[in-house]
Amino acid sequence: MMRRLAAAAVGLCLFGAALAQSQPVADPESMAREALGSEPGWASVALWRQGQLAQATVRRDPGTGGAQAERLAVSGPAPLFEIGSISKLFTGLLLAQAVERGELSLDDTLGQLLRGTVDFASGRVAAISLRQLVTHSSCLPRQFGNVRDFEAQIRDADRVDLLLALERQQIDATAPCPALYSNYGIALLAEVLVRRYDKPWELLVRERITEPLAMRDTRVQLGDQADRLVPAFSGPSSASAWPMKAFAGAGGLRASAQDMVVFGRALLQGRAGPLGPAAERLLTPLGTYEGREIGYAVFIHGPPERRTYSHDGLTGGYRALLTLSPDNGEVLVALVSNRQAPLSAMAQAWWARRYPVSDRAIDLPPSALAPLAGVYRADNGLALTVTLDDGRLYVRSRGGVFRAYIAVAPDSFTRPAGGARVDFAREGTRVTGLTLEQAGNRFRTTRTTQPVPEQVVLRAGAAQAFVGHFVVANASGPKIAFDVRDEHGQLMVRSTRFPWEPVLPIPGQVDRFRYDNPEAELQFERDVSGRVVALVLHQRGTLRALRTPD
């Protein structure tokens, strides 16, 4: 169940609607192909725009490599996907309805609502309010307890487990805290609703949301429709669906893309639509969240005149995205049945069209770029590394590759393809911080004293030498494999169990790269002809994998 970066955008006040109108509009089929990438699985994209619905579904079977995904005809029942944390919007809407009716208040606390059910060990936990739960400002962790197996807790924890954990829960501060995404907090909010109305969460959703909107495909338990849930994958491997109990209200729904469009349209109609005033309430800002605002569990991007509402989702084998754009009435839904599919790259391109940045480059001498290199950190832990390579300025955040930015003003740089802009701040001549704007979000950072890497991009064509598939020669144990790809002169690596991660060259060590994890490095081996034939993972020991034939 995902929260992860939306990727983000910039400068409407500076560059205006003319730039936005000049951006090409992608069609659902191309967006579905981009969302699936070269992975196996299904991708459905539905787009409501200018009063019309456009949709496309593509599929790639396992073992077909990077062959073009097949477009499927739209006939019969729609394919179903897990939508993960988009389910949180349904819990948020149930709360908005309860507040509208006067049956609950945002200021009601867990101690008041669960009196006689939970014997709280902490007064701070008992004082957490519904407002703090729904805006992720409750000080509660992402999951409860000492989580060693995140997936097992999501799948298996029941309501008894949830309440027992709440009894023992301690927190180090008094809410509200700075936003920290918490599946646990939303699961508790769903439990409060279940106890207030003495009905299962799924029944509340059906009675109050999906049945009034005729959303017949949106449910937790699929029953006789289970064969419509498309197969799940994580990279090239099959994955399991995530049936949920206590966490259903935080990520347990399955749905079709068409149903999600119906839901999005009903929210955009506000109090005049079929959901009434609760729809408007759901989208009302209640707090801040990592560079943007947050309503009733919905993320709010951009300035008031060009807001976008969104949520995404991630489970063991599915990814999902829902965006609502009230200024043009657009609803975008993207559902993919592969955890490692590049849905975020497709989303970034959409955000770049939604919030475009200037592409009018100016020339700056190297002496103007050199003072900007450094590591910058935001209060929420976001770290950005800015460095120079071959006279160009590059920026990356942890977990991503370096991207080249162009200068549009002496201290302002953009990446038009990603809709990103960075503006450096100074005190006198000293660079003290930067602001990143992307996807309608704004992150302010402060410069640290950390050193920047000496080399970030391999020279032209050098990265291609490492690209390939590597398999551990272990006949008796489980198969372990690594894939390596080239992304803009930088290497991305994934293994059988872990998704794509960047590795950076280590200066002075030939063919050796480091992960963001300081304990993990990769060493590539070459034969006498200079061809890369193996890789060795150094992480609490060594693991050697041989390159397979191209």
C-alpha positions in Angstrom: 0.0 0.0 0.0 1.8 2.9 -1.4 2.9 6.3 -0.5 5.6 7.3 -2.2 6.6 10.2 -4.1 4.4 11.6 -6.7 7.0 13.2 -8.8 6.1 16.8 -9.3 5.9 20.1 -11.1 6.3 23.8 -11.3 5.8 27.4 -11.7 2.3 28.1 -13.0 2.6 31.6 -11.8 5.7 32.1 -13.9 4.9 30.2 -17.0 1.1 30.1 -17.2 -1.5 28.4 -19.2 0.1 28.9 -22.6 2.8 26.4 -21.8 0.2 23.9 -20.5 -1.9 24.2 -23.7 1.2 23.5 -25.8 1.8 20.2 -24.2 0.7 17.1 -26.2 -2.1 15.0 -24.7 -1.4 11.3 -24.5 -4.0 8.8 -25.4 -5.0 5.9 -23.0 -3.4 3.2 -25.1 0.0 4.9 -25.1 -0.3 5.6 -21.4 -1.2 2.0 -20.6 1.8 0.8 -22.6 4.0 3.3 -20.8 2.6 2.3 -17.4 3.3 -1.4 -18.1 6.7 -0.9 -19.7 8.5 -4.1 -20.6 7.0 -6.1 -17.7 4.5 -8.9 -17.9 0.9 -8.2 -16.7 -2.1 -6.0 -17.5 -2.5 -2.3 -17.6 -5.9 -0.4 -17.9 -6.1 3.3 -18.3 -9.3 5.2 -18.4 -9.6 9.0 -19.0 -12.7 11.1 -18.6 -12.1 14.3 -20.5 -14.5 16.9 -22.1 -17.5 14.8 -21.3 -16.2 11.6 -22.9 -14.6 8.4 -21.7 -11.6 7.0 -23.4 -10.0 3.8 -22.2 -7.6 1.1 -23.2 -6.3 -2.2 -21.7 -3.0 -3.9 -22.8 -1.5 -7.2 -21.7 1.9 -8.9 -22.0 2.3 -12.5 -21.1 5.2 -13.8 -19.1 8.2 -15.0 -21.1 7.6 -12.7 -24.1 10.4 -10.3 -23.1 10.0 -6.7 -24.3 7.6 -7.6 -27.1 4.9 -5.0 -27.6 1.9 -5.5 -25.2 -1.3 -6.7 -26.9 -4.2 -4.3 -26.8 -7.4 -6.1 -25.7 -10.8 -5.4 -27.1 -13.3 -3.8 -24.8 -16.0 -6.4 -24.5 -17.6 -8.3 -21.6 -16.9 -7.6 -17.9 -14.0 -5.2 -17.2 -10.7 -6.6 -15.7 -10.3 -6.1 -12.0 -7.2 -4.9 -10.1 -6.2 -4.3 -6.5 -6.2 -0.6 -6.0 -4.3 -0.6 -2.8 -4.2 2.7 -0.9 -6.8 4.4 -3.1 -9.1 2.5 -0.7 -8.2 5.2 1.8 -10.3 7.7 -0.1 -13.4 5.5 0.6 -12.6 5.5 4.3 -12.0 9.3 4.1 -15.4 9.6 2.4 -17.2 7.5 5.0 -15.7 9.9 7.6 -16.8 13.0 5.6 -20.3 11.6 5.4 -20.4 11.0 9.2 -19.1 14.5 9.9 -21.7 16.0 7.5 -24.5 14.1 9.4 -23.1 15.3 12.8 -22.6 11.7 13.8 -18.8 12.1 14.3 -16.5 15.1 14.7 -13.0 15.5 13.5 -12.0 16.4 17.0 -13.4 13.2 18.5 -10.5 11.1 20.0 -9.6 7.5 20.1 -10.0 7.5 23.8 -13.6 8.9 23.5 -14.6 6.6 20.7 -13.1 3.3 22.0 -13.8 3.8 25.7 -14.5 0.4 27.3 -13.0 -1.4 24.3 -9.3 -0.4 24.5 -7.4 0.1 27.7 -4.8 2.6 26.5 -1.3 2.4 27.8 -0.6 5.9 26.6 -2.6 9.0 27.2 -1.0 10.5 24.1 -2.4 7.7 21.9 -5.9 8.0 23.5 -5.8 11.8 22.6 -5.3 11.2 18.9 -8.2 12.7 16.9 -9.9 11.6 13.8 -8.5 14.7 12.1 -5.0 13.5 12.8 -5.7 9.9 11.6 -7.2 11.0 8.3 -4.3 13.5 7.6 -1.5 11.2 8.7 -0.5 13.6 11.5 -1.3 11.2 14.4 2.4 10.4 15.2 1.5 6.7 14.7 4.0 4.6 12.7 3.4 3.3 9.2 2.6 -0.2 10.6 2.1 -1.3 14.2 4.5 -3.3 16.3 8.0 -4.5 15.4 7.3 -5.3 11.8 9.6 -7.8 10.2 7.2 -8.8 7.5 5.3 -5.8 6.3 3.3 -7.9 3.8 2.3 -10.5 6.3 0.9 -7.9 8.6 -1.1 -6.2 5.8 -2.5 -9.5 4.7 -3.1 -11.4 7.9 -3.7 -8.9 10.8 -7.3 -9.0 12.0 -9.3 -6.5 14.1 -8.3 -8.1 17.3 -4.6 -7.7 16.4 -5.2 -4.1 15.5 -6.8 -3.2 18.9 -4.3 -5.2 20.9 -1.5 -3.3 19.2 -3.4 0.0 19.9 -3.6 -0.9 23.6 0.2 -1.3 23.8 1.1 1.6 21.5 3.4 4.3 22.7 4.4 7.5 20.8 7.2 9.9 21.5 5.3 13.2 20.9 1.8 14.7 21.3 -0.2 14.8 18.1 -0.3 16.5 15.7 3.1 15.5 14.3 4.6 16.3 11.0 2.9 14.1 8.4 4.0 10.5 8.4 2.2 8.1 6.1 0.4 5.5 8.3 -1.5 2.5 7.0 -2.0 1.8 10.7 -3.7 5.1 11.3 -6.2 4.7 8.5 -6.9 1.1 9.5 -7.8 2.4 13.0 -10.0 5.1 11.4 -11.9 2.4 9.5 -12.2 0.4 12.8 -13.8 3.4 14.5 -16.3 3.6 11.6 -17.1 -0.1 11.9 -17.7 0.2 15.6 -19.8 3.5 15.3 -22.2 1.9 12.8 -21.8 -1.8 13.9 -21.3 -2.9 10.3 -18.3 -4.3 8.4 -16.3 -1.7 6.5 -17.0 -3.3 3.1 -20.8 -3.2 3.8 -20.5 0.5 4.7 -18.7 1.2 1.5 -21.3 -0.7 -0.5 -24.3 0.9 1.2 -23.0 4.5 1.2 -20.8 4.7 -1.8 -20.7 2.0 -4.4 -24.4 1.1 -4.6 -25.6 4.7 -4.9 -23.0 5.2 -7.7 -23.8 1.8 -9.3 -20.1 0.8 -8.9 -20.7 -2.9 -9.2 -17.0 -3.8 -9.7 -15.6 -2.3 -6.5 -15.4 -4.6 -3.6 -13.1 -6.4 -1.1 -14.5 -9.9 -1.5 -14.9 -10.8 -5.2 -16.9 -14.0 -4.7 -18.0 -15.4 -8.0 -16.2 -12.6 -9.8 -12.7 -13.7 -8.6 -11.7 -14.9 -12.1 -11.9 -11.3 -13.3 -9.0 -10.3 -11.0 -6.1 -10.2 -13.5 -2.9 -12.2 -12.6 -0.4 -10.3 -10.4 3.4 -10.0 -10.9 6.4 -8.4 -9.3 8.8 -7.9 -12.1 9.1 -11.2 -14.1 7.8 -13.3 -11.2 4.2 -14.2 -10.3 2.9 -12.5 -7.2 0.0 -13.1 -4.8 -3.1 -11.1 -4.2 -3.4 -9.4 -0.8 -6.7 -10.3 0.9 -6.9 -8.0 3.9 -8.8 -8.0 7.2 -7.9 -5.2 9.6 -6.2 -3.2 6.8 -9.1 -3.4 4.3 -10.0 0.2 4.9 -6.4 1.2 4.2 -5.9 -0.8 1.0 -8.3 -3.8 0.5 -10.5 -2.8 -2.4 -10.4 -4.3 -5.9 -12.0 -2.4 -8.8 -12.1 -1.8 -12.5 -10.8 1.4 -14.2 -14.3 2.3 -15.3 -15.6 2.1 -11.7 -12.9 4.4 -10.6 -13.8 7.0 -13.2 -17.4 6.9 -11.9 -16.1 7.5 -8.4 -13.8 10.4 -9.6 -16.6 12.1 -11.5 -18.9 11.9 -8.5 -16.3 13.6 -6.3 -15.7 16.3 -8.9 -19.5 17.1 -9.0 -19.2 18.1 -5.3 -22.4 18.8 -3.3 -24.5 19.0 -6.5 -23.5 15.4 -7.4 -24.8 12.0 -6.2 -22.5 12.0 -3.1 -23.8 15.4 -1.9 -21.9 17.7 0.5 -19.6 14.9 1.7 -17.9 14.9 -1.7 -17.0 18.6 -1.3 -16.0 18.0 2.3 -13.6 15.1 1.2 -11.6 17.5 -1.0 -11.4 20.3 1.7 -7.8 20.9 2.9 -7.3 19.9 6.5 -3.5 20.0 6.8 -0.2 19.8 5.0 1.6 16.7 3.7 5.1 16.7 2.3 5.0 19.7 0.0 1.3 19.7 -0.6 -2.1 19.8 1.2 -4.2 16.9 2.4 -8.0 16.6 2.8 -9.8 13.5 4.0 -6.9 11.2 3.1 -6.8 12.8 -0.4 -3.6 14.6 -1.5 -4.1 18.1 -2.9 -1.5 19.5 -5.4 -1.0 22.9 -7.0 -2.5 26.4 -6.3 -6.2 26.9 -5.6 -7.0 27.9 -9.2 -5.4 24.7 -10.7 -5.6 22.1 -8.0 -5.3 18.4 -8.6 -6.5 15.7 -6.2 -4.8 12.3 -6.2 -4.0 9.1 -4.5 -2.0 6.1 -5.6 -1.8 2.5 -4.5 0.7 -0.4 -4.2 0.2 -4.0 -3.2 2.2 -7.2 -3.7 1.4 -7.4 -7.4 -0.5 -4.2 -8.4 0.0 -0.5 -8.8 -2.8 2.1 -9.1 -3.3 5.9 -9.6 -6.3 8.2 -9.5 -6.2 11.9 -10.3 -9.0 14.5 -10.4 -8.6 17.9 -12.1 -11.6 20.2 -11.3 -10.5 23.0 -13.6 -11.1 20.9 -16.7 -13.2 18.1 -15.2 -10.7 15.4 -16.0 -10.4 12.1 -14.2 -7.4 9.8 -14.9 -7.3 6.2 -13.7 -4.3 3.9 -14.3 -4.3 0.3 -13.0 -1.4 -2.1 -13.5 -0.9 -5.8 -12.4 2.8 -5.6 -11.9 4.4 -4.2 -8.7 7.6 -3.2 -10.6 5.9 -1.7 -13.6 6.9 1.9 -14.4 3.6 3.5 -13.6 5.4 6.3 -11.8 7.2 7.2 -15.0 3.9 7.4 -16.9 2.5 9.5 -14.0 5.5 11.8 -14.0 4.9 12.5 -17.7 1.2 13.3 -16.9 2.2 15.6 -14.1 4.7 17.4 -16.4 1.8 18.1 -18.8 -0.4 19.2 -16.0 2.2 21.5 -14.4 4.7 22.4 -17.2 8.0 24.2 -16.7 10.0 26.5 -19.0 12.2 24.9 -21.6 13.9 28.2 -22.6 17.5 27.5 -21.7 20.1 30.2 -21.1 23.9 29.7 -21.1 25.7 29.8 -17.8 29.5 29.5 -17.4 30.9 26.6 -15.3 31.9 29.1 -12.6 28.2 29.9 -12.1 27.4 26.2 -11.7 30.2 25.1 -9.3 28.8 26.8 -6.1 25.5 24.9 -6.5 26.9 21.4 -6.1 26.0 19.9 -2.7 23.6 17.7 -0.8 20.3 19.4 0.3 17.8 18.0 2.9 14.2 18.8 3.7 12.6 18.4 7.1 10.7 15.4 5.9 13.9 13.5 5.2 13.9 14.1 1.4 17.6 14.4 0.3 18.6 15.9 -3.0 22.1 15.6 -4.4 23.2 18.3 -6.9 26.4 17.7 -8.9 28.1 18.7 -12.1 29.2 16.4 -14.9 30.7 17.5 -18.2 29.5 21.1 -17.6 25.9 20.1 -16.9 23.9 20.3 -13.6 22.4 17.0 -12.4 20.0 16.4 -9.5 18.8 13.1 -7.9 16.8 12.0 -4.9 17.5 8.8 -3.0 16.4 5.8 -5.0 16.6 7.5 -8.4 19.1 8.3 -11.0 20.7 11.7 -11.7 18.7 13.8 -14.2 20.1 16.7 -16.2 18.6 20.2 -15.6 18.8 23.2 -17.9 19.3 26.8 -16.7 16.4 29.1 -17.2 17.7 31.9 -14.9 21.0 32.3 -13.0 19.8 30.3 -10.0 16.8 28.5 -11.6 16.9 25.2 -13.4 14.3 22.9 -15.0 13.8 19.4 -16.3 10.9 19.9 -18.8 10.3 16.2 -19.4 9.7 15.6 -15.7 7.9 18.9 -15.0 10.5 19.7 -12.3 12.1 23.0 -11.3 14.8 23.8 -8.7 15.4 27.3 -7.4 18.6 27.9 -5.3 18.5 30.3 -2.3 21.4 32.4 -1.2 22.5 34.5 1.7 24.8 37.0 0.0 26.8 34.9 -2.4 26.6 31.7 -0.3 24.1 29.0 -1.5 22.1 27.9 1.5 19.3 25.8 0.1 17.0 25.0 -2.8 13.3 24.6 -3.5 12.1 21.8 -5.7 8.7 22.2 -7.4 7.2 19.2 -9.2 3.7 17.8 -9.6 2.1 20.7 -7.9 4.2 20.1 -4.8 6.9 22.3 -3.2 9.8 21.0 -1.1 12.2 23.5 0.6 15.6 22.1 1.5 18.7 23.3 3.4 22.2 22.7 2.2 24.2 20.2 4.3 28.0 19.7 4.6 27.9 16.2 3.0 30.3 15.8 0.0 28.9 15.2 -3.5 30.0 12.1 -5.6 32.8 12.7 -8.0 31.3 10.8 -10.9 27.6 10.1 -11.6 27.2 9.5 -15.3 29.3 7.0 -17.3 30.9 8.3 -20.4 28.9 7.9 -23.6 28.1 4.3 -24.3 30.0 2.9 -21.3 26.9 1.9 -19.4 25.8 -0.4 -22.2 28.6 -2.8 -21.5 27.0 -3.8 -18.1 23.4 -4.3 -19.4 22.2 -7.9 -19.3 20.7 -10.7 -17.3 22.8 -12.4 -14.6 22.0 -15.7 -12.8 23.5 -17.2 -9.7 25.0 -20.6 -10.5 23.2 -22.5 -7.7 21.7 -25.8 -8.9 20.4 -26.8 -5.5 19.0 -23.6 -4.1 16.3 -21.1 -5.2 17.1 -19.3 -8.5 18.5 -15.8 -7.9 18.8 -13.5 -10.9 19.8 -9.9 -11.5 18.8 -7.6 -14.4 20.9 -4.5 -15.3 19.7 -1.7 -17.5 21.1 1.6 -18.7 19.1 4.8 -17.8 20.7 8.0 -19.1 24.2 6.7 -18.6 23.5 5.3 -15.2 22.9 1.7 -14.1 19.6 0.4 -12.6 19.7 -3.1 -11.1 17.0 -5.4 -9.8 17.2 -8.9 -8.3 14.7 -11.7 -8.1 13.2 -10.3 -4.8 14.0 -6.5 -5.0 12.8 -3.8 -7.5 14.9 -1.6 -9.7 17.5 0.5 -7.7 20.2 2.8 -9.0 23.9 2.0 -8.5 26.6 4.7 -8.7 30.2 4.3 -9.8 32.8 4.3 -7.1 35.7 6.6 -8.0 39.0 4.9 -8.3 37.6 1.4 -8.4 37.2 -0.1 -11.8 33.7 -1.6 -12.6 32.5 -1.2 -9.0 29.3 0.5 -8.0 27.5 1.3 -4.8 23.8 1.2 -3.8 22.1 3.8 -1.7 22.3 1.2 1.0 25.8 1.8 2.4 26.4 -1.9 3.0 25.8 -3.0 -0.6 28.1 -2.8 -3.6 28.4 -4.5 -7.0 31.6 -5.5 -8.7 31.4 -6.5 -12.4 33.9 -9.0 -13.8 35.3 -9.1 -17.3 37.0 -11.8 -19.4 40.3 -11.4 -21.2 38.6 -9.7 -24.1 37.1 -7.1 -21.8 33.5 -8.3 -22.0 31.5 -8.2 -18.7 30.7 -11.8 -17.8 29.6 -11.7 -14.2 28.7 -9.6 -11.2 29.4 -10.0 -7.5 27.0 -8.6 -4.9 28.9 -7.6 -1.7 26.4 -7.4 1.1 27.1 -9.3 4.3 29.1 -11.7 2.2 29.3 -12.2 -1.5 26.9 -13.6 -4.2 28.3 -14.2 -7.7 26.0 -14.2 -10.8 27.0 -15.2 -14.3 25.8 -13.3 -17.3 23.5 -15.2 -19.6 23.8 -15.2 -23.4 22.3 -12.0 -25.0 
